[in-house]
């Protein structure tokens, strides 16, 4: 075969992409690989799509797990895939069963199941012998049903299995001496079995607050131990609007945080004073520690939850905190201490991790690889909704794999990662949580800019000012990144314009509020009209007294007549 024919054959062959996991990220990885003309093969160890959101009554080591009462912390209009809005009849803050249903709808709509091998687990992902030239990977996988192992070669790999499956278990002095039950939130399912118990929850993040609030309705008492404290945000803000509709706007990003600090501080403490509730962090005010919980402040106020500082030492049935106080007769300790990330099927040299910091270009591409044919999806801790971030990462990865996007030289990517690590070390504690923190809109905009699908606000300012107003001042909903550039979706504008309608639709379950404003201001109208009348009479009396030629008897009778009229008009 001549060199020209060989080249043409290679050009005609679709690139094969290995997608690991069929959760939120994996489904987007399949779809975006197809959009770029590649051939995805997805390996999912479960028998259904959903990943983390595929709820099971029992937790399993090595698998992601959620508790039965788990709901999303961001609203549906901000959590959807950019080209597949969540149905308007779905709740704004969906329970896990609703969100899994949405993922199944997405998979069915884009016919993604055809590319998923269920009940298959990845054993190893290794560089092919010709990796330096081809960038290819050899993937070893096992069929769980038959227990058979096979190998296949792929041009590219998307690692989409998440990082919420390996619990982070910190070391506490004396914990081994504790005689009660110790578990991680990974293994918590519901309140059953904790009734009448005295429980200590270590941590104060979203899961910690959910679990503590739920248990406080059934346990004898719940303690929460925190090293840092936190600021609590409720899911809704003024007038019942989802909080992220107000918090995640482009307008909000134009005002520097240092300028908005006093207003943000006052706003966060407007519902309750975090200091008086023993929740506020110590030190300068910032938003690096934020928890989303509707129940926690109320449960503290009820006295069913007590917030304490960091643990100093455990004993057989009690714990001493760093302030010297003791919680006696403890039955259960729940570690809500987050998760650590690892990639057991990859060689350690593929993703370099130093003090919890992953050396990834824009948190996606390993900087030490000579060929950027492997992408890590979802290794982020965002302020904002996660699914749009995962989708944008897979869009970018697919564009890079297909050759439609170029990355900087390896030396530049290494330098950028090193500078970011130095910045993180100077400003934040070295922990998995802080190393991965991002602002959702800022980050997605940055990746969208690399793809070429960032919304062109200038264009809409001049061509459609009202629509521009929605884009700039309204919620930064995911369809914004489908308005322009590669992957443009014709339904994006309509989806953005109907955000409010779809938000309120599931709440419109009965005719309500008819006539509630009728007569609302009658009292004010009466008061103002009588005040005007009485003032007019007094002014008239004064005016008449200043004119000598007016009958004085008529003047004297005016106040009496005015009072008589007011009595007649009184409600």
N, C-alpha and C positions, 0 to 999 in steps of 0.2 A: 504493500500500500504506500503510495507516495505521501510526502510530507503534507502536501496541500489537502489531499483527501482525508488524512488523519486529522488535520486541523478542523476541517468541516464537520467530521464526525463528532469531534469533541464539542464543537459549537452547538450541534444539534442535540446532544445529550443533556438532559436536565440535571442540575445539581441536586444531589440527595442531601437532605437535612435531617439529622436526628434531633427530635424534640423530646426532652426528658420530662415527663409529667403532663397530665391533661387537666390541670387546674386552670385558674384564671389566666396565668401567663402562658401555659402550654397551648391552650385553645387559640389564644391570640398568635402564638408562634406558628401554629399550623396554618391559620388563615393568612397571615402576612407572608409566609413562605410561598403559599399558592399565588398570592397577588404578585409576587416577584417572579413567577414562572418557574419556581423550583418544586421539587418533589419531597414533601415532608413525610417522615415516618415517626409517629409518636409512640412512646412506650409508657404505659400507665400500669402501675402495680395493682390498682384497684379494679373493680368490675364496672365502674361508672365514672363519668366525668365529674369534676368539681374539686378535686384535691382536698384542701383544708375544709371546704364547705360540704364535703360528702360526709355528713354526720353519722357517727357510729355510737352505739350505746356503751361500747367498751373501747378504751384507749389501747393502742398497741405500740410497743417500743419501736422507734424508727419511723413511725407514721405521724403525720400532723393530726391534731385532735382539738376539738372545741367542745365547750359545755352546752347543754341543751338550751339554755336561755340566751345564748349568744345572738346578738344582732349586729348589723353593720353600724359603724360609728359615723359614717358620712351619708348624706342623702342620696337617693337613687339617681337624681338628675346629675349629680357630680361623680357618681360611682360607675356609670355605665361605660361600655365600649363606645368609642367615638362614632361608629357607623351603625350602631344597633341600640337605640335608646331602650331603657327598661319600660315595659308596658305601663300605661298611665294608671291602670287599676291596682298596681302593686303598691304596698305601703311605702312611705318615704324612707323609713328606716327599717329595712327588711330583716326578719328573722332568718336564720340559716336556711330553712326550708324554702323560703321565697327566693333567696339568692341562688341556691342550687337550681331551682326551677328556671331561673333566668339564664344560667349558664347552659342548661340543657337546651333551651330555646335558641341560644346563640349557636350551639353546635349543630342543631338540626337545620337552622336557617341557612348556614353556610356549608352544610353537608360535610362536617369535619370528622364525623365518626368513621368515615371510610378510610381515614388515614391513621386511626388509633389501634394499637395492639394492646388490648386490655389484658390484665393478669400477666404482665411482663415486667420484670425488674431489671434495672441496669446493674451489671456486675463490675464492668471496667470500661473506661474510655481512655484509649492510649493513642499516641501519635503513630501514624503509619510510618513504615520504613522510609518512604520518600516524602515525609512531611515537609522538609525544607523546600522542596520543589512544588509539591501539590497542595500542602496544607490539609491533607486528609486525615481522618481519624478512624481507628479500628474500635468498634463498639462490641463488647461482649454482653449478651443479655440472656436472661433465663425465663422460660415459660413456666409460670408457677403451677399451672394445671398438670403439665407433664414432667416437670422438674428437669427438663432438657435445656442445655446451654448451647448457644450458637454465637457466631461472630459475623459481623457485616462491616463493610467499609462505607464511610460517609464523607462527603465533601466538607460538611459543616456540622456544628453541634450547637444547639440551644439548651442550656441547663435551666429548666423551668420548674424544678421540684421544690422551690421555696426554702426558707430557713427557719420554719417553725415546727421542727420535728425532733430536735435534739435539745432537751431542757438544759438550761444553765443552772448548775447547783453550786452556789457559793459555799465557802467553808465558814462554819460558825463554831466558836469555842463551846464545847460541851454538848453539841447536838447529838453525838453518839450516845450520851448518857440519858437522853430524853426517852421516857418509857411510853409516851403516847404515839399516835400515828403521825407520820411525816409523808407528805406527798407534794407533787408539783401541780400547778394548774393544768398542765398537760394531761394529768390523770383525773382531774375533777370533772364530773358530769352534771350533778345536781345536788340539792340540799339533803336528799335522803341518806340517812345514816349519820347526819350531823345534828339532829334534833337534840336540844338540851345540852349540847357540848359547849365547852369553852375553847374558842378557836383563836389562833394567832395567824394572821395573814402577813407575810413579809413581802413588801413591795407596795407601790401605790399607783401603778399604771392602770391602763384601761381594764385589763383582765382582773387585776387585784381588786379594783373598785367594784366591778360587776360581781365577783365571787363574794366579797365581804358584804356587799349590800344584800345579796340574795340570802346568805347564811344568817344575817342579822335578824331576819324575820322568823327564824326557826331555832337558832342556837341560843344557849343561855346568854352568851356575850361574845363579841368579836373584838379583838385588838388588831390594829394595823400598825406595822412597824415600817418607818421610812427613813432612809439616810438623808434625803434631799428635801422632802416636802413637795408640794405641787400646786399648780393653779387648776381649778376645775372649770371646765366649759360644759354647758348643757347643750343638748342636741338642737334645741330651738332657742331663738332669740326674740326680740320684740315682735309682738303680734303673731307669735307662733311660727315665724318663718324659720326654716332650717338654718342653723348657724353658719354652715359653709356657703350658703347663698350670699351672705354678707361678708364673711371672712375671706373668701377666695375670689377676689375681683382684681381686675387689672388696675383699676383706680387705686386700690389699696396698696399695690406694689409700687406706685409712683411716689408715695410719701415715705421718706426714710423713717425707720423704726425709732432712731434716737429722737426724732422730733415728735413722734406719736407716743412715746413712753408714758408720759403722765396721763394721757387720755386712755391708753390701754390699761394702765394700772387701775384707774378709777372705774373703768368699765368692768373689769374682771371682779372688782370688789363691790359692785353695785348691788348684786343680789344678796351676797353675804360677805362678811369680812373674813378673808382667809386666815388672817392672824388670830382672830378670836376663835376660829374653829380648829386651831393648831395645824392647819394645812400649809400655810405659806412657807416657801423656802426661806432660808437665811441668806443674807448677802444682797448684792445689787439686783434690782428687778430685771427679769428677762423672761423670755417665753421658751427657753430650752426644755423646761419641765412642765408639760401640760397633760391633763387627764380629761377624758370625755366621760362624764357620768351625770345622769339625771337624779340619781338616788343618794349618792354618798353624803352630800351636805345634810339632807333631811334625816338620814339614819344616824348621823352624828348628833343632830339636834334632839332626836328621840332618846339618845343615850344608849343605843344598842351597839354602837361602834365607838371605840376609843382610839384615837390616833396617838402613837408613841414614837420616840426616836429609834435609832438603830439598835439592834440587839448587841448586848455586850457578852452575855454568857447564858447557856442553858443549864438547867439541872434536871433531876428526874421528872418533875412535874411542874416546873415553873421556868420563867425566863426573867433575867435581869437586863434592863435597858441601860443605855449609856448615861442617862440622867440619874441612875441609881434606883429608879422605881422598879417594882416587881409585879409581874402578873402570875398569880398563883393558880394551882389546880388546873393547868392546861391539859386539854385532851388531844388537841390536834394542832399541827403546824402545817400551813399551806405555803409553799414557796412560789410566789408570783414574781419570780426573778428573771423572767425572760428566757431567751433561747440563744444558743451559740450556733454559728454557722460552720459547716464543714462540707467537704466534697469527697466522701470516702471512695468514690469510683474514679477519682482523678489523682494523678501523681501530685505530691506536694509542690513540685516545681511549677505546676501549671498556674496556680493562683497563689501568689506570695501573700502571706498574712503576717503582719508584725504588730503585736500588741492590739489585736482585734481589728487592725486597719487592713482592708483588702486593697492590694495594688491593682486596681482596675481603672481603665480609662473611662471617665464619666460613669463609674460604677457598673460597667458592662464588660469591657474587653480587657483581658489580662495583658498587662504591659510587657511581660517578659517573653511572650510568644513571638517568634519570628514571622508567623503568618496568623492574621486575625480571623481565624475560621471557627473560633469558639466564643460564645457569649454567655455570660452569667446574667440571668434575668431575675429581678426581684430582690436583690440584696440592698434594700433601702429601708429607711425608717422615716416615712414622710409625715409632714404636717399637711394633711389633706388626704384625698382618696387615693388608694393604692392601685386599683385596676387600670385607670387611664395611664398611670406611669408604666405599668407592666406592658400594656399594649404599645406604648410609644417606644419602649426599649426593644420590643420584638420587631416593630416596624423598622427601626434603625438597623438592628442586627440583620434583618432580611435584606435591606438595601445594601449594606456592606457586603454581605455574602454574595449577592447577585452582581456586585461590581458597580452598582449605581450610586454608591456613596464611597468616598475615600476617607481614610483615617490619616491623622498626622504621622510622620515618621516615628519609629519606635523610641528613638532618643527623646523626642518631644513629649510623647505620652508618659515615659518614665519620669521625666522632669516635672511634668504637671502633677503626677501622682505624689511624688516626693514633696513638692511644695504644699500640696493639700494636707499631707500627713503632718508636716511641720506646723501648719496652721491649726490643725485639730489638737495637736499636743499642747499648743500654747493657750488655747481657749476653752477646751473641754476635757473632762475626765476621760481616760482611755478605757472605754467600754464598748461593747458591740452596739449599744443603743446610740451613743453619741457619734461614733465613727460613720454611721450610716444615715444620719439625719439630713433631710432635704426639705425644701419648701416645694410642694407639688407643682404649682403653676410655674414657678421660676425654672424648675428642673425640666418640666415637659416642654416649656417654651424653648429652652436651650437645645434640647435634642431635636425638637421640631425645626429649629433654625438650621441644624446640620442636615436635615432631610430636605428642607425647602417647603415645609407645610405649615409654617407658623402663619397665623392669620395676618393679612395685610391691612392693618388698622387705618393706615393713611388712605388707602384706596376707598374703604368704606366711609371714612369721614367726609370725603368729597362726593361720593356717588350715592350714599344712602345714610344720611346723618342719623336717622332714628335707629337704624340697625346698628350703626357704630355706637350709639349711646348704650344699647343693650350689651354689646361686646365689651365696652370699657367699664361701665358702671354696674352691669349685672353680673350674675355668677359666671365664672369662667368654666362653662360646661364643656365636656369633652368634644362635642361636635364642632367646636371652634377650630379644632385642628384637622378638620375635614373640609374646610371652606376653600382652601387654596392648595396648589402644589400637588406632588405625587400622592395618590390615594384619595383625591378629591371625591366627595360624596354629594350627590345632587340633593339629598334630603337634609343636609346639615343645617342650612339656614332655617328651614321650617322647624327643625327640632329645637333650635335655639330660641326661636320666637314663641314657642309653646311651652317653655319651661314652667312658667307660672301656672298655666292651665293644668299641666300634668301633675304639678305639685299638689294642688288643692283638690283634684278630681277624687282621689280615694277617700277624702274626708266628707264629701257631699253625699251623706247617707240619709238625710231627711231635710224637708223644708224647714229652714231655721232663720230667725232674725227678722221675719216680716213684721213691720210696724214698730220695731223696737226704738226707732228714732222719732216716732210721732210724739209730739208734745215734749220732747226732751229739753227744749230751751224755753218752755212756757214761763217758768218762774223767772228766768232772766229777762224775758221780754216784758213781763209785768213790772218788775223792779225798775228797769230802765225807763219804761214809758211813764210810770208814776213819778220817777225822779225828775224827768224832763218837764212834766206838767207842773210839779210843785215848784221847780226852779223858775219856770216861766211866770207863775203867779207872784213869787217873791220879787222877781225882776220887775214885773208890772207894777207892784205896789211901790217899789223904790222909784220907778219912773214917774208914777203919778204924784208922788210926794214932792218931787222936784219941780213940778209944774203947779204954780199957785192958783191958776184959774180952774182947777178941777175940783168937783164936789167932794168934800172930805168924808161925808157919810158913805159915799160909794166906795171910797178907798178902804174904810174900816170893814165893810162887808165882804171884801174880796177873799181874805184868808178863810172866813167861815164858809163861803161858797166852795172854795177849793177843797177844804177838808170834807165837806159833804159829798163832793164829786168822787173823791178818793174812796170814801166808804162805799159808795154805790158800785165802784169798779173793782173793789177788792175781790180776789178769787175765793 
